[in-house]
Amino acid sequence: MSGILNLAFDKLKSTMDDSCTDGNIGKSERVLSVVAGGFILAMGIKSVLKSPLTSVSGITLGGALIYRGVTGYCAVKDTFDSKKAEATVVEHRYFVK
């Protein structure tokens, strides 16, 4: 059993290292994302019969977190980081008689 787990962890580690060519999140954040996503995914699968709607959202969120951790790319973080601060000043003048 231990050999299978070690093989699975080694495969996941090599996949994480190979697929991160243009990632925008750090290694510790990736590991945390995979662990949290796995936990949320497992809890979602566990409660499928009790509350289907909640479990579907948990499965979706857990899968997205696992995908984010394995690929090393987060579209939301990329959107916020690449957005340049722009200020548009609109001046309104009201004349009161």
Buried (B, 14 or more C-beta within 10 A) or exposed (E): EEEEEEEEEEEBEEEBEEEBEEBBBEEEBBEBBBEBBBEBBEBBEEBEEEEEEEBEEBBEBBBBBBBBBBBBBBEEEBEEEEEEEEEEEEEEEEEEE
